[in-house]
């Protein structure tokens, strides 16, 4: 068995290699992390963003990679309730940090609403993070809040419901 150890790797021009230089063409999936959850999330029925208790961590290999975040589960609100969801990266709300012109008290990346009776919504929320500029661990967490009405805001709601959180690093 052979072992190769080096202090640095450089291109012929002496620069740090890019993902493409190392054989990862732009658009190639570098890595994927998946976290699965069972049981309901926290009730995010306050006027401020509250953690769902669901998160995923990925450590990018390249600082300029795109990190695609996807959370999939059934969401639920009581009748007359409107809720918003967003992703936080290491404690920072990505909706407010990603070039959107926002009023953080009344907007989010995703919205659910039921004007009349209690409602379930199948689906997923996604976000493409191209502003992390890091090769350190990044933790993405789903947050939600009550915007109007009175009642529950869950994603997912029940004790046996499942959710999947995926983080995919894509070379640029």
N, C-alpha and C positions, 0 to 999 in steps of 0.2 A: 504494500500500500504506500502511495506517495502522498506527500502533503506539500502544497504550494502556499507560501506565506509572502505577502508583499505589504509595504507601507502605504502606497498609493497606486492608483491606476490612472493614467492620463492618456489623452488622445495624442496622435503624432504631433499636433500643434502645441501640446503641453496643457491643454484645458481639461477640466473635469469632464468625464464622459456623460452624455445624455442617455436617456432611456433607449433612444434609437441606436446610439453607438454600441450599447450592450446587447443589442438584438431584440429589443422590444420596440416594434414599430408603433407609431402613433395609433391609438385606438385599441392596442392590445391590452387584454386583461392581465395585470401583473399579479394580483391576488384577490381572493374573495374571503370574507369572514361572514359567518352566519350564526345568529343566536336565535334559539327557539324558546318560547315561553308558553306556559299553560296557566289557565286561571285568569280572572279579571284584572284589569289595571286599576290604578288608583282612581277615585272619583275626582276629576279635575273640574269641580263645580264652583270655583272661586273666580273673582274678577281679575286675578293675576295668573300668569302662567305658572302651572304646577306640574312637577315631574310625574310622568306616568309610572315611573319605576322601571322603565324598559330602556335599555341602552346597549350599544355595541361599541367595541374598541377595535381600531385598526392602526397599525404602524406603517405608514407609507414608506416605500423603498425610495421614492423620488419626491422631492419637494414640489415639483411642478405637475404632479399627477392630478387627474380629476378623481375625486372620490364620489361615487354614486351611492347614495343612501336610499334604501327602500324599506318601508315598514308596512307589513300586510296583516290585516286582521279585520274583523267586523267591528264597526263603531256603533255607538248607541247614544241617543239623547231622549229625555222625556219630552212629552208634548209641550209645545210652546218654547222650547229651548233652542238657543243658537250657541254653538261652540266653535272655537278656533284651535288649530293645532299648529305646532312649529317644531323644528329640530333645533337643539342647542348643540354646539361643539365646544367641549371643555368649558361649559358654563356660560357660553355666549350665544344669544339668540341669533340664529343664522338669518332669519327674515329681516332683522334690523341691520345686519352687517353685510349684506350681499348686494348692495347697489339698488335696493328697492327704496322708493320714496314712500315712507310709511308713517302712519300714526300708530305706534305700537299698542295703544290701548284698544284699538278697534279692528286690527287686521292680523292675519296669520298666513301661513303657507297653504293651509287646508281649512275648509269650513264644513260643518254639518249643521243641519237645522230641521226642525219639524214644527210646522205651524199648528198642527192639531194633535194627533195622538203620538204615543211613544213610537220611536222609529229606529230600525237597524239599517246600517249602510255597509254593504260589502265594499271592499276596496283596499287601496294602498296609497300611501303618501310617499313621494319621492323628492329628492333634492340632489342637485349636482353641485358639489363643493369644489370650486377651482381657486379658492383664496386661502387655503390652509398654509401653504408655503412651509411645510414641516416634514421632517422624517422622524419625529417623536410620536408617541402614542396619541391618537385622537379618539376621544370618546364622544359619540353622538347619542343624544337622549331625546325621546319624544316628550314634549310638553303640551298641555292643553289648558284651556280656560273657558269659563262661562262668559258669554258676551251679553246675552239677554235671556229673560225668562227665569224660571226657578226649577231646579231639578238636577238630574245627573248628566254628566258628560264622561263617557267611557270609551276606551279603545284598546282592547275589547272589554265587553261588559261582564260576562258570566264566569262562574267558577270553573267551567270546563272548556271555555273558549281558548283557542290557540292563536298565537301571533308569531310572526317571523320578522326578524330585523336582519337586513343584509347590508354590508358595506363592501363595495367593489372598487379597487384601485385600477384606474385606466391610464396607460402611458400617454403622454402628450408629445 
